[in-house]
Amino acid sequence: VKRVRHELHAPGIWDDSAGLAGLIQLVKGLRALQTPLRGRLLIVATAGEEGLGDLRGMKQAFKCYGSEIDMV
């Protein structure tokens, strides 16, 4: 992350923020509609997916929750 005057610049910050906002809205919509699901829904927001990050956030999520995942 680099500071340029009064702004913070970071690779992927916009697409990550938009993706997280979309996940939050998905959960709100499912709850509002009381949508029945066939299993548990696991929402995971990760970091370190780009460049040298080597998907470290998603790798950790699968390490922690991999045995609980029935479908993707």
C-alpha positions, 0 to 999 in steps of 0.5 A, a space after each residue: 500500500 502506498 500513500 499518494 497525498 490523501 489517498 491510499 493506493 494498493 493493487 486489487 483494493 477496488 476489486 476486493 472491496 467490490 467483491 466483499 460488498 457483493 458477498 455481504 449483499 448476497 447474505 443480506 438478500 438470502 436472509 431477507 428472502 429466507 432462502 433455504 439452502 441445501 447445506 451450510 454457506 461459508 463466506 470467506 474473504 481472503 487476502 494475498 491472492 495477487 502476485 507474490 501473495 500466491 493465494 495465501 488467504 484462500 490456501 489458509 481458508 482451505 486448510 482451516 475449513 477444507 474438511 467442511 466443504 461439500 461443494 463450491 
